[in-house]
Amino acid sequence: KGAAFVTGRIRQQARQAASVAAFFARMSKETPASSSGSRPGSRQISRKNSEAELGGQSPVLGGAGGAESSGAGGVEGGTTAGDRERKEGRDCPLLVLKVGTSSLMVSDESGQRVQLANVAQLVDLIGSLRRKGYWVVLVSSGAVGMGCIKLGLTKKPASVRTKQAVAAAGQSQLMRMYEDLFGTVRLQVAQMLLSQSDFLDKEHWSNVKATIMECLHLGLVPIINENDSTNTEELRFGDNDNLAALTAVQLEADGLFLFTDVDFLYTANPRADPDAKPFRIVPEPWALQVDTSSAGSGLGTGGMLTKIVAARTASTAGIPCGLINGAHPARLHTFLEYGIGASALQQAEAGAAAEGGEKPLPEGTYFMAMVVDKAVGDTRRWILSLPANTDLVVDDGCAKALAHHKSLLPIGILKVQGRFTRYECVKLIHRGGEIGRGIVNFTSEELSKIRGCHSSEFENILGYAVGSEACHRGNVILTVDPESLRSFDVPGKLPPTTPGGTPSTSSIRRNNSFS
């Protein structure tokens, strides 16, 4: 099994790198090349594609970085007219709702059964939102649970093959239930079963987005689930919380709502710790640290940690997130009354008003969106959906430059962790925590040789000409507030240390579980 998993992971990375390279090659046809050259032994490429192949000028946004200092270069990017019009041209505000198995079903000694009251309330809520002019996309788990009910199984199967077969049996039953219930509120549904491979290729990713949007234009309620009956381990999202967050990012949703079996996010599991305190508003999801070690229900695949990660993912793209008890889905209206789905400035004003006692808090946990000072276009949203299993550790000056929308240059890289190919997605690590994601223009072997070096030395070190940027600014998305990175006044190769010789992290908060 270990060898099969490693082989699958290698195949996944190869597919991802190939799809990114293919996307860059297609886009480079619209970008004139300014230089040529090729490495010895490499395949011959056209003059138009030479810049992309050498890792220089990015074919996504175009334009090379500027001055090379403190590990990054480039000029500050701005919001394009297309970015502004894409969301403004949408007919209705769009919400993504995710319901898990723990909200849909209950398990006891007699087996599993559907919580019809919860499902009926959810359907009624969506009907109410549609009448108010909202577009709604539902991400629903439950295929395996419904399959267990259909086949009379008292426990979720442990075998992967059996689980896939049970999911195949249960998915049709799940959709039949939704078809019947949504029909009572005069709504029709559409089913979409996805795998992570649907997000690896930019063109395929865009096609999925277009299909969902067309369903909404036709008045349908898209119901999305992971394709549990055919997905292999390396092609899984891991859980539907992650799928819901990536769908919200993909669709540029106005809000993401996660239904669970508790009222709030707590400092610890309230069932095990009576002193656990609820979080009502989380202004900085990327910096949140809570105890999520306790196990969840036996039916689902996720837990509270996956919901926190999903909230961070959405927040990074400027999308607020709400955590609601699935037994009371109508509580979502309190989030809308509070201002979720409004502009970032309006959300901040609503938070200040609530803290001052002027406005009632939403009935659940509200993860505020990160205030982004530039548009998050489709390319950056796509990058956020790519799996990232390798790291680039950067210095203070590089982190500060990235916060000012500069490109990442090898001179600011302290360490290369893991193996990757060109055009693969990597995590950007600073002082022990993730600060962003980027598409890398070099292999791990190349970056290990030229990290910390000036671009004038690259050809002598590698033996062939290459571009200057490790990651172009257009292919980088930050996962923390840029202001937290701009506070560094003196760029340095190494983080400051305490008198005991250990790195100091007091000046900035980081999460270490964003993935």
C-alpha positions as CSV (number, residue, x, y, z in Angstrom):
1,K,0.0,0.0,0.0
2,G,2.9,2.4,0.8
3,A,4.5,1.8,-2.5
4,A,1.2,2.3,-4.3
5,F,0.5,5.5,-2.4
6,V,4.0,6.9,-3.3
7,T,3.5,5.9,-6.9
8,G,0.1,7.6,-7.0
9,R,1.5,10.8,-5.4
10,I,4.3,10.9,-8.0
11,R,1.7,10.5,-10.8
12,Q,-0.4,13.3,-9.3
13,Q,2.5,15.7,-9.2
14,A,3.5,14.8,-12.8
15,R,-0.1,15.4,-13.9
16,Q,-0.2,18.7,-12.1
17,A,3.2,19.9,-13.5
18,A,2.1,18.8,-17.0
19,S,-1.2,20.6,-16.8
20,V,0.4,23.8,-15.5
21,A,3.1,23.6,-18.2
22,A,0.4,23.1,-20.9
23,F,-1.6,26.1,-19.6
24,F,1.5,28.3,-19.7
25,A,2.3,27.1,-23.2
26,R,-1.2,28.0,-24.4
27,M,-1.1,31.4,-22.7
28,S,2.5,32.2,-23.9
29,K,1.1,32.3,-27.5
30,E,-0.4,35.6,-26.6
31,T,2.8,36.9,-24.9
32,P,5.7,38.0,-27.1
33,A,9.0,36.5,-26.0
34,S,11.9,38.8,-25.3
35,S,14.7,36.3,-25.1
36,S,15.6,32.9,-26.3
37,G,17.8,30.0,-25.3
38,S,17.5,26.4,-24.1
39,R,19.3,24.2,-21.6
40,P,21.5,21.4,-22.9
41,G,19.6,18.2,-23.5
42,S,16.2,19.8,-23.2
43,R,13.5,19.5,-25.8
44,Q,13.5,22.2,-28.5
45,I,10.9,24.9,-28.0
46,S,9.4,27.7,-30.1
47,R,10.6,31.2,-29.7
48,K,7.2,32.2,-28.4
49,N,7.5,29.7,-25.6
50,S,11.1,30.3,-24.7
51,E,10.5,32.7,-21.9
52,A,8.0,30.3,-20.2
53,E,10.4,27.4,-20.6
54,L,13.3,29.3,-19.1
55,G,11.2,30.4,-16.1
56,G,11.6,34.1,-16.9
57,Q,8.8,36.3,-18.0
58,S,5.5,34.8,-16.9
59,P,3.0,34.0,-19.7
60,V,0.1,34.6,-17.2
61,L,0.3,38.3,-16.5
62,G,3.4,39.2,-18.5
63,G,6.1,41.7,-17.5
64,A,9.3,40.8,-15.7
65,G,10.2,41.9,-12.2
66,G,12.1,45.0,-11.6
67,A,14.9,45.7,-9.2
68,E,16.4,42.7,-7.5
69,S,16.7,43.3,-3.8
70,S,15.7,41.5,-0.6
71,G,14.8,38.3,-2.4
72,A,12.0,39.7,-4.7
73,G,11.5,42.0,-7.5
74,G,8.8,43.4,-9.7
75,V,6.3,46.3,-9.6
76,E,3.1,46.5,-7.7
77,G,0.2,44.9,-9.5
78,G,-3.2,46.5,-9.9
79,T,-6.8,45.5,-10.4
80,T,-7.7,44.9,-14.1
81,A,-11.0,45.9,-15.6
82,G,-11.7,42.2,-16.3
83,D,-11.3,41.4,-12.6
84,R,-13.7,44.1,-11.6
85,E,-16.3,43.3,-14.2
86,R,-16.3,39.5,-13.6
87,K,-18.0,39.7,-10.3
88,E,-20.0,42.9,-10.9
89,G,-21.6,41.3,-14.0
90,R,-23.1,38.4,-11.9
91,D,-26.9,38.6,-11.7
92,C,-27.2,37.6,-8.0
93,P,-25.2,37.2,-4.8
94,L,-23.8,33.7,-4.6
95,L,-23.6,31.5,-1.5
96,V,-21.9,28.1,-1.1
97,L,-23.4,25.8,1.6
98,K,-21.7,22.7,2.8
99,V,-23.6,20.0,4.7
100,G,-21.8,17.0,6.2
101,T,-22.8,13.5,7.0
102,S,-23.0,14.3,10.7
103,S,-25.8,16.9,9.9
104,L,-27.6,14.6,7.4
105,M,-27.5,11.4,9.4
106,V,-27.3,9.9,12.9
107,S,-25.9,6.6,13.9
108,D,-26.7,4.4,16.9
109,E,-26.8,0.7,17.8
110,S,-29.5,0.0,15.3
111,G,-27.5,1.6,12.4
112,Q,-27.7,4.8,10.4
113,R,-30.8,6.8,9.6
114,V,-31.5,10.2,7.9
115,Q,-32.2,13.2,10.1
116,L,-35.2,14.3,8.0
117,A,-35.9,17.3,10.1
118,N,-32.4,18.7,9.4
119,V,-32.6,18.0,5.7
120,A,-36.1,19.4,5.4
121,Q,-35.0,22.6,7.1
122,L,-31.9,22.9,4.8
123,V,-34.1,22.5,1.7
124,D,-36.5,25.1,3.1
125,L,-33.6,27.5,3.8
126,I,-32.3,27.2,0.2
127,G,-35.8,27.8,-1.1
128,S,-36.1,30.9,1.1
129,L,-32.7,32.2,-0.1
130,R,-33.7,31.6,-3.8
131,R,-36.9,33.6,-3.3
132,K,-34.8,36.4,-1.8
133,G,-32.6,36.5,-4.9
134,Y,-29.6,34.5,-3.8
135,W,-27.9,31.9,-6.0
136,V,-27.0,28.8,-3.9
137,V,-24.6,26.0,-4.5
138,L,-24.9,23.0,-2.2
139,V,-21.9,20.8,-1.4
140,S,-23.3,17.7,0.2
141,S,-21.6,14.6,1.7
142,G,-23.6,11.5,2.6
143,A,-23.1,9.1,-0.3
144,V,-21.4,6.4,1.9
145,G,-23.9,7.0,4.7
146,M,-26.9,6.6,2.4
147,G,-25.3,3.5,0.9
148,C,-25.1,2.0,4.3
149,I,-28.8,2.6,4.9
150,K,-29.6,1.2,1.4
151,L,-27.6,-1.9,1.9
152,G,-28.4,-2.4,5.6
153,L,-24.9,-1.9,6.9
154,T,-24.5,-0.9,10.6
155,K,-21.0,0.6,10.2
156,K,-19.1,2.4,7.5
157,P,-17.0,-0.1,5.7
158,A,-13.2,-0.1,6.2
159,S,-12.2,-1.5,2.9
160,V,-11.6,1.1,0.2
161,R,-13.2,-1.0,-2.6
162,T,-16.2,-1.7,-0.4
163,K,-16.5,1.9,0.5
164,Q,-16.4,2.9,-3.2
165,A,-19.2,0.4,-4.0
166,V,-21.3,1.6,-1.1
167,A,-20.8,5.2,-2.2
168,A,-22.0,4.3,-5.7
169,A,-25.1,2.7,-4.3
170,G,-25.7,5.7,-1.9
171,Q,-25.1,8.6,-4.3
172,S,-28.3,7.8,-6.4
173,Q,-30.3,7.5,-3.2
174,L,-28.9,10.8,-1.9
175,M,-29.9,12.6,-5.1
176,R,-33.3,11.0,-5.1
177,M,-33.9,12.4,-1.6
178,Y,-32.8,15.8,-2.7
179,E,-34.9,15.6,-5.9
180,D,-38.0,14.8,-4.0
181,L,-37.5,17.4,-1.2
182,F,-36.5,20.3,-3.5
183,G,-39.5,19.5,-5.7
184,T,-41.8,20.4,-2.7
185,V,-40.4,24.0,-2.8
186,R,-40.6,24.1,-6.6
187,L,-36.8,23.9,-7.2
188,Q,-34.9,21.6,-9.5
189,V,-31.4,20.3,-8.8
190,A,-28.3,19.3,-10.8
191,Q,-25.7,16.8,-9.7
192,M,-21.9,17.3,-10.2
193,L,-19.4,14.7,-9.0
194,L,-15.8,16.0,-8.9
195,S,-12.3,14.9,-8.2
196,Q,-9.1,16.8,-7.5
197,S,-8.0,16.1,-11.1
198,D,-10.8,18.5,-12.2
199,F,-8.9,21.3,-10.5
200,L,-5.4,20.5,-11.6
201,D,-5.8,21.7,-15.2
202,K,-6.7,25.4,-15.6
203,E,-8.9,24.9,-18.7
204,H,-10.8,22.0,-17.0
205,W,-11.1,24.1,-13.8
206,S,-12.6,27.0,-15.9
207,N,-15.0,24.5,-17.6
208,V,-16.3,23.3,-14.2
209,K,-16.8,26.9,-13.1
210,A,-18.7,27.7,-16.4
211,T,-21.0,24.6,-16.0
212,I,-21.9,25.5,-12.4
213,M,-22.6,29.1,-13.4
214,E,-24.8,28.0,-16.3
215,C,-26.8,25.7,-14.0
216,L,-27.4,28.8,-11.8
217,H,-28.5,30.8,-14.8
218,L,-31.0,28.1,-15.6
219,G,-32.5,28.3,-12.1
220,L,-31.1,25.0,-10.9
221,V,-29.5,24.3,-7.5
222,P,-26.2,22.6,-8.2
223,I,-25.4,19.8,-5.7
224,I,-21.7,18.9,-5.7
225,N,-20.0,15.9,-4.1
226,E,-16.7,14.3,-4.4
227,N,-16.8,11.2,-6.7
228,D,-16.2,8.7,-3.9
229,S,-17.0,5.7,-6.1
230,T,-14.0,6.2,-8.5
231,N,-11.5,8.5,-6.8
232,T,-8.2,7.1,-5.8
233,E,-6.3,8.3,-2.7
234,E,-4.1,10.7,-4.7
235,L,-7.1,12.3,-6.5
236,R,-9.2,12.9,-3.4
237,F,-9.9,16.4,-1.9
238,G,-9.6,14.7,1.5
239,D,-13.0,16.0,2.7
240,N,-15.9,18.0,1.4
241,D,-15.0,21.0,3.6
242,N,-12.0,21.5,1.4
243,L,-14.1,20.9,-1.7
244,A,-16.6,23.5,-0.6
245,A,-13.9,26.1,0.1
246,L,-12.3,25.5,-3.3
247,T,-15.7,25.8,-5.0
248,A,-16.4,29.1,-3.2
249,V,-13.0,30.4,-4.3
250,Q,-13.6,29.1,-7.8
251,L,-17.0,30.8,-8.1
252,E,-15.9,34.0,-6.3
253,A,-18.8,33.4,-3.9
254,D,-20.1,36.1,-1.5
255,G,-20.1,33.7,1.4
256,L,-19.3,30.1,2.5
257,F,-21.3,28.4,5.1
258,L,-20.3,25.1,6.8
259,F,-23.0,23.1,8.7
260,T,-21.7,21.0,11.5
261,D,-23.0,19.3,14.7
262,V,-22.0,22.0,17.2
263,D,-23.2,25.6,17.7
264,F,-19.8,27.3,17.5
265,L,-16.1,26.8,17.0
266,Y,-14.7,26.3,20.6
267,T,-11.2,26.6,22.1
268,A,-11.5,22.8,22.7
269,N,-14.0,20.1,22.2
270,P,-17.0,21.2,24.4
271,R,-18.1,17.5,24.8
272,A,-14.8,16.7,26.4
273,D,-13.8,20.0,28.0
274,P,-16.5,21.8,30.0
275,D,-14.3,24.9,30.1
276,A,-14.2,25.3,26.4
277,K,-15.1,28.8,25.2
278,P,-16.9,29.6,22.0
279,F,-15.5,31.8,19.2
280,R,-18.2,34.2,17.9
281,I,-16.1,36.2,15.5
282,V,-12.7,35.2,14.2
283,P,-11.1,38.4,12.6
284,E,-7.9,36.6,11.4
285,P,-8.6,32.9,10.5
286,W,-5.1,32.5,9.2
287,A,-3.7,33.1,12.7
288,L,-6.2,30.9,14.6
289,Q,-4.8,28.3,17.0
290,V,-7.3,25.9,18.7
291,D,-7.3,22.4,20.0
292,T,-8.9,20.1,17.4
293,S,-7.4,16.8,18.5
294,S,-10.7,15.2,19.6
295,A,-12.4,12.9,17.1
296,G,-15.6,13.7,15.3
297,S,-18.5,11.5,14.3
298,G,-17.9,8.1,12.9
299,L,-19.8,8.7,9.7
300,G,-18.0,11.7,8.1
301,T,-14.4,12.1,6.9
302,G,-13.7,15.6,8.2
303,G,-13.7,17.3,11.6
304,M,-13.3,20.8,13.1
305,L,-9.7,21.1,11.8
306,T,-10.8,20.6,8.2
307,K,-13.5,23.4,8.7
308,I,-10.8,25.8,10.0
309,V,-8.6,25.1,7.0
310,A,-11.6,25.6,4.7
311,A,-12.3,28.9,6.4
312,R,-8.7,30.0,6.0
313,T,-8.8,29.0,2.3
314,A,-12.0,31.1,1.7
315,S,-10.7,34.0,3.8
316,T,-7.5,34.1,1.7
317,A,-9.6,34.8,-1.4
318,G,-11.6,37.5,0.4
319,I,-14.6,35.3,1.1
320,P,-16.2,35.3,4.6
321,C,-17.2,32.0,6.2
322,G,-19.8,31.0,8.7
323,L,-20.0,27.9,10.9
324,I,-23.5,26.9,11.8
325,N,-25.2,24.0,13.7
326,G,-26.8,21.8,11.0
327,A,-29.8,21.2,13.3
328,H,-30.7,24.9,12.9
329,P,-29.8,25.9,9.3
330,A,-32.1,29.0,9.4
331,R,-29.5,30.6,11.6
332,L,-27.8,31.5,8.3
333,H,-30.1,34.4,8.1
334,T,-28.5,36.0,11.1
335,F,-25.2,36.0,9.2
336,L,-26.8,37.8,6.3
337,E,-28.4,40.3,8.6
338,Y,-25.0,40.8,10.2
339,G,-23.4,41.7,6.9
340,I,-21.7,38.6,5.6
341,G,-21.5,38.8,1.8
342,A,-21.0,42.6,2.1
343,S,-17.8,44.4,1.2
344,A,-14.8,43.9,3.5
345,L,-15.1,47.4,4.8
346,Q,-18.8,46.8,5.7
347,Q,-17.9,43.6,7.4
348,A,-15.3,45.3,9.5
349,E,-17.8,48.0,10.4
350,A,-20.4,45.4,11.3
351,G,-17.8,43.6,13.6
352,A,-17.0,46.9,15.3
353,A,-20.7,47.6,15.8
354,A,-21.3,44.1,17.3
355,E,-18.4,44.5,19.7
356,G,-19.8,47.7,20.9
357,G,-23.2,46.1,21.5
358,E,-24.9,47.9,18.7
359,K,-25.6,44.9,16.5
360,P,-26.5,41.2,17.5
361,L,-23.9,38.7,16.7
362,P,-24.6,35.9,14.2
363,E,-25.7,32.6,15.7
364,G,-22.6,30.7,14.9
365,T,-18.9,31.4,14.3
366,Y,-18.1,34.1,11.8
367,F,-14.7,33.9,10.1
368,M,-14.0,37.3,8.6
369,A,-12.5,37.6,5.1
370,M,-9.0,38.8,4.7
371,V,-8.9,42.3,3.3
372,V,-7.1,42.0,-0.1
373,D,-5.6,45.1,-1.5
374,K,-5.7,43.8,-5.1
375,A,-8.1,41.7,-7.1
376,V,-7.8,37.9,-6.7
377,G,-8.1,36.9,-10.4
378,D,-8.8,33.4,-11.8
379,T,-5.2,32.4,-12.0
380,R,-4.6,33.1,-8.3
381,R,-7.9,31.3,-7.4
382,W,-6.8,28.3,-9.4
383,I,-3.4,28.3,-7.7
384,L,-5.1,28.2,-4.3
385,S,-6.9,25.0,-5.4
386,L,-3.7,23.1,-6.4
387,P,-2.2,20.6,-4.0
388,A,1.1,21.8,-2.6
389,N,3.4,19.3,-0.9
390,T,6.7,21.0,-1.0
391,D,8.1,24.2,0.6
392,L,10.3,27.2,-0.2
393,V,11.5,28.9,3.0
394,V,12.0,32.6,2.4
395,D,13.8,35.4,4.4
396,D,12.3,38.5,5.9
397,G,13.0,40.8,3.0
398,C,11.5,38.3,0.5
399,A,8.3,38.1,2.7
400,K,8.1,41.9,2.8
401,A,8.5,42.2,-0.9
402,L,5.8,39.6,-1.6
403,A,3.5,41.6,0.5
404,H,4.2,44.5,-1.9
405,H,3.2,42.4,-4.9
406,K,6.8,41.7,-6.0
407,S,8.0,38.5,-7.7
408,L,9.9,35.9,-5.7
409,L,13.6,35.7,-6.6
410,P,16.0,32.9,-5.7
411,I,18.2,35.4,-3.7
412,G,15.5,35.5,-1.0
413,I,15.1,31.7,-0.6
414,L,16.7,30.2,2.5
415,K,15.8,26.6,2.0
416,V,14.2,24.2,-0.5
417,Q,12.2,21.4,1.1
418,G,11.0,18.5,-1.0
419,R,11.3,17.6,-4.7
420,F,9.3,19.3,-7.4
421,T,9.4,20.0,-11.1
422,R,8.9,23.3,-13.0
423,Y,5.4,24.8,-12.9
424,E,4.4,22.9,-9.8
425,C,2.6,24.6,-6.9
426,V,4.7,25.1,-3.8
427,K,4.1,26.6,-0.3
428,L,6.0,29.7,0.7
429,I,7.2,29.4,4.3
430,H,8.3,32.3,6.5
431,R,9.4,31.9,10.1
432,G,7.8,28.5,10.4
433,G,4.4,29.3,9.0
434,E,2.9,29.3,5.5
435,I,2.5,32.8,4.0
436,G,1.5,31.9,0.4
437,R,1.4,29.6,-2.6
438,G,3.1,30.0,-5.9
439,I,3.8,28.3,-9.2
440,V,7.6,27.8,-9.4
441,N,9.6,28.3,-12.5
442,F,12.6,26.1,-11.6
443,T,13.0,22.5,-10.4
444,S,14.0,21.8,-6.8
445,E,17.5,20.8,-7.9
446,E,18.0,24.1,-9.8
447,L,16.7,26.2,-6.9
448,S,18.8,24.3,-4.4
449,K,21.9,25.4,-6.4
450,I,21.0,29.1,-7.0
451,R,19.1,30.0,-3.8
452,G,20.6,33.0,-2.1
453,C,22.4,34.0,-5.3
454,H,22.1,37.0,-7.6
455,S,20.6,36.4,-11.1
456,S,23.9,37.4,-12.7
457,E,25.4,34.2,-11.2
458,F,22.7,31.7,-12.4
459,E,24.3,30.9,-15.8
460,N,27.7,30.2,-14.3
461,I,26.2,28.0,-11.6
462,L,23.7,26.0,-13.8
463,G,25.6,26.1,-17.1
464,Y,22.7,27.4,-19.1
465,A,20.6,30.6,-19.3
466,V,17.5,30.9,-17.1
467,G,15.1,33.7,-16.0
468,S,15.5,35.6,-12.8
469,E,12.2,34.8,-11.1
470,A,11.5,31.8,-8.9
471,C,7.8,32.7,-8.9
472,H,6.3,35.5,-10.9
473,R,4.2,37.9,-8.9
474,G,1.1,37.0,-11.0
475,N,1.5,33.4,-10.0
476,V,1.7,34.0,-6.2
477,I,-1.2,34.3,-3.8
478,L,-0.7,35.2,-0.1
479,T,-2.5,33.2,2.6
480,V,-1.9,35.8,5.4
481,D,-2.7,39.4,5.7
482,P,0.0,41.4,3.7
483,E,0.2,44.0,6.5
484,S,1.6,41.4,8.8
485,L,4.5,41.0,6.4
486,R,5.1,44.6,5.7
487,S,6.1,45.3,9.3
488,F,9.7,44.1,8.8
489,D,11.9,47.2,8.6
490,V,15.3,45.6,8.1
491,P,15.5,42.8,5.5
492,G,17.7,39.9,6.6
493,K,18.7,36.4,5.4
494,L,17.9,34.9,8.8
495,P,15.1,35.6,11.2
496,P,16.1,37.4,14.4
497,T,17.0,35.2,17.4
498,T,16.2,35.4,21.1
499,P,19.1,35.5,23.7
500,G,18.8,31.7,23.9
501,G,19.6,31.4,20.2
502,T,16.1,30.3,19.0
503,P,14.2,32.1,16.3
504,S,11.8,34.7,17.6
505,T,8.2,34.6,16.4
506,S,6.8,37.2,18.8
507,S,6.5,39.9,16.1
508,I,4.2,37.9,13.8
509,R,1.5,35.2,14.1
510,R,1.5,32.2,11.8
511,N,-0.7,29.2,11.4
512,N,1.1,25.9,10.7
513,S,-1.8,23.8,9.5
514,F,-3.0,25.7,6.5
515,S,-3.2,23.2,3.6
